[in-house]
Amino acid sequence: MEDLKTRSEELERELTKSLQREENMKIELQRLHKRVRVAEDAEEQLCAQLGDLEAETVDHAHEYQTHLVALMKQLETAHKFIESASFDP
């Protein structure tokens, strides 16, 4: 009978330890879940910012190309003017 009582006490201690480990794991899982949510939110924000930067970069590239074309036209006009001026006696 004493052996059963001792064994029962051991099992109760093991159960208590197991329940405590389970509770600790739940707490750790909640922490990890919170960290994952924070990381996901940060990822979404970064993706949105990246999209904004990409759109801004495309706009700048179009503006630069338009400016470059305008400068090339000015240069072509200047060359034509110089050529016509150099052929006039």
PyMOL commands that set and color helices and strands:
alter all, ss='L'
color gray80, all
select helices_A, chain A and resi 2-87
alter helices_A, ss='H'
color red, helices_A
deselect
rebuild
show_as cartoon
